[in-house]
Amino acid sequence: MRDRGILTERDREIIPNEPNNDRRPEVKTRVRNRIERLEEDLQILADHEPELAEKLRDTICTATEHNRLEDVLNDIQDDIAAIRENVDN
């Protein structure tokens, strides 16, 4: 059996691919509960396995920072497209 993150394999199928699935609200609730438990898990790791706690923090922070940078890049690209459109007209 393969280890998983917060999402199960079925969660990974339902969330992006089945927006009208009747089980979607149930999946969202379970995922929300797992996210809330992540804080407790992080505290346990910080107390007993600090290296793993740091790895978890780094992974989450890196992903968050990447998403922020991607949003900024998309905004810049939109601005450039609008400027080009204004110049062409």
C-alpha positions as YAML, in Angstrom:
chain: A
units: angstrom
residues:
- id: 1
  name: MET
  ca: [0.00, 0.00, 0.00]
- id: 2
  name: ARG
  ca: [1.30, 3.42, -0.97]
- id: 3
  name: ASP
  ca: [1.57, 6.16, 1.65]
- id: 4
  name: ARG
  ca: [-0.66, 9.16, 1.13]
- id: 5
  name: GLY
  ca: [-0.76, 12.79, 2.04]
- id: 6
  name: ILE
  ca: [-3.88, 14.58, 3.19]
- id: 7
  name: LEU
  ca: [-5.88, 13.27, 0.22]
- id: 8
  name: THR
  ca: [-6.73, 9.63, -0.44]
- id: 9
  name: GLU
  ca: [-6.51, 8.35, -4.00]
- id: 10
  name: ARG
  ca: [-10.31, 8.62, -4.28]
- id: 11
  name: ASP
  ca: [-10.22, 12.20, -2.91]
- id: 12
  name: ARG
  ca: [-7.70, 12.98, -5.64]
- id: 13
  name: GLU
  ca: [-10.17, 11.71, -8.24]
- id: 14
  name: ILE
  ca: [-13.27, 13.42, -6.86]
- id: 15
  name: ILE
  ca: [-11.96, 16.91, -6.07]
- id: 16
  name: PRO
  ca: [-10.51, 17.93, -9.46]
- id: 17
  name: ASN
  ca: [-12.56, 15.71, -11.77]
- id: 18
  name: GLU
  ca: [-16.02, 15.26, -10.28]
- id: 19
  name: PRO
  ca: [-17.39, 18.64, -9.13]
- id: 20
  name: ASN
  ca: [-21.00, 17.36, -9.08]
- id: 21
  name: ASN
  ca: [-20.24, 14.13, -7.22]
- id: 22
  name: ASP
  ca: [-22.66, 13.63, -4.30]
- id: 23
  name: ARG
  ca: [-19.73, 12.58, -2.11]
- id: 24
  name: ARG
  ca: [-17.83, 15.84, -2.69]
- id: 25
  name: PRO
  ca: [-19.17, 17.59, 0.49]
- id: 26
  name: GLU
  ca: [-18.19, 14.53, 2.54]
- id: 27
  name: VAL
  ca: [-14.72, 14.52, 0.97]
- id: 28
  name: LYS
  ca: [-14.29, 18.23, 1.73]
- id: 29
  name: THR
  ca: [-15.29, 17.68, 5.37]
- id: 30
  name: ARG
  ca: [-12.84, 14.81, 5.78]
- id: 31
  name: VAL
  ca: [-10.02, 16.81, 4.19]
- id: 32
  name: ARG
  ca: [-10.84, 19.84, 6.37]
- id: 33
  name: ASN
  ca: [-10.65, 17.60, 9.46]
- id: 34
  name: ARG
  ca: [-7.31, 16.18, 8.34]
- id: 35
  name: ILE
  ca: [-5.93, 19.68, 7.85]
- id: 36
  name: GLU
  ca: [-7.00, 20.62, 11.38]
- id: 37
  name: ARG
  ca: [-5.25, 17.53, 12.75]
- id: 38
  name: LEU
  ca: [-2.11, 18.49, 10.88]
- id: 39
  name: GLU
  ca: [-1.44, 21.18, 13.49]
- id: 40
  name: GLU
  ca: [-1.45, 18.55, 16.24]
- id: 41
  name: ASP
  ca: [0.79, 16.30, 14.15]
- id: 42
  name: LEU
  ca: [3.23, 19.14, 13.63]
- id: 43
  name: GLN
  ca: [3.43, 19.77, 17.38]
- id: 44
  name: ILE
  ca: [4.12, 16.07, 18.05]
- id: 45
  name: LEU
  ca: [6.86, 16.10, 15.41]
- id: 46
  name: ALA
  ca: [8.33, 19.33, 16.80]
- id: 47
  name: ASP
  ca: [8.50, 17.75, 20.27]
- id: 48
  name: HIS
  ca: [9.87, 14.36, 19.23]
- id: 49
  name: GLU
  ca: [11.26, 14.56, 15.68]
- id: 50
  name: PRO
  ca: [12.29, 18.17, 15.04]
- id: 51
  name: GLU
  ca: [13.92, 17.37, 11.69]
- id: 52
  name: LEU
  ca: [10.63, 15.99, 10.36]
- id: 53
  name: ALA
  ca: [8.74, 18.99, 11.73]
- id: 54
  name: GLU
  ca: [11.11, 21.31, 9.90]
- id: 55
  name: LYS
  ca: [10.71, 19.31, 6.69]
- id: 56
  name: LEU
  ca: [6.93, 19.61, 6.96]
- id: 57
  name: ARG
  ca: [7.13, 23.36, 7.58]
- id: 58
  name: ASP
  ca: [9.52, 23.80, 4.66]
- id: 59
  name: THR
  ca: [7.31, 21.79, 2.33]
- id: 60
  name: ILE
  ca: [4.16, 23.72, 3.22]
- id: 61
  name: CYS
  ca: [5.87, 27.11, 3.17]
- id: 62
  name: THR
  ca: [7.65, 26.42, -0.12]
- id: 63
  name: ALA
  ca: [4.38, 25.37, -1.77]
- id: 64
  name: THR
  ca: [2.61, 28.44, -0.39]
- id: 65
  name: GLU
  ca: [5.37, 30.77, -1.54]
- id: 66
  name: HIS
  ca: [5.41, 29.13, -4.98]
- id: 67
  name: ASN
  ca: [1.64, 29.72, -5.31]
- id: 68
  name: ARG
  ca: [2.03, 33.37, -4.31]
- id: 69
  name: LEU
  ca: [4.81, 33.89, -6.83]
- id: 70
  name: GLU
  ca: [2.77, 32.18, -9.51]
- id: 71
  name: ASP
  ca: [-0.16, 34.52, -8.76]
- id: 72
  name: VAL
  ca: [2.12, 37.56, -9.03]
- id: 73
  name: LEU
  ca: [3.57, 36.28, -12.31]
- id: 74
  name: ASN
  ca: [0.07, 35.75, -13.72]
- id: 75
  name: ASP
  ca: [-0.90, 39.29, -12.70]
- id: 76
  name: ILE
  ca: [2.21, 40.69, -14.41]
- id: 77
  name: GLN
  ca: [1.46, 38.72, -17.56]
- id: 78
  name: ASP
  ca: [-2.11, 40.06, -17.57]
- id: 79
  name: ASP
  ca: [-0.80, 43.61, -17.13]
- id: 80
  name: ILE
  ca: [1.65, 43.17, -20.02]
- id: 81
  name: ALA
  ca: [-1.13, 41.83, -22.25]
- id: 82
  name: ALA
  ca: [-3.32, 44.83, -21.39]
- id: 83
  name: ILE
  ca: [-0.46, 47.26, -22.11]
- id: 84
  name: ARG
  ca: [0.23, 45.58, -25.45]
- id: 85
  name: GLU
  ca: [-3.43, 45.79, -26.35]
- id: 86
  name: ASN
  ca: [-3.47, 49.51, -25.52]
- id: 87
  name: VAL
  ca: [-0.32, 50.12, -27.56]
- id: 88
  name: ASP
  ca: [-1.72, 48.24, -30.55]
- id: 89
  name: ASN
  ca: [-4.94, 50.26, -30.50]
...
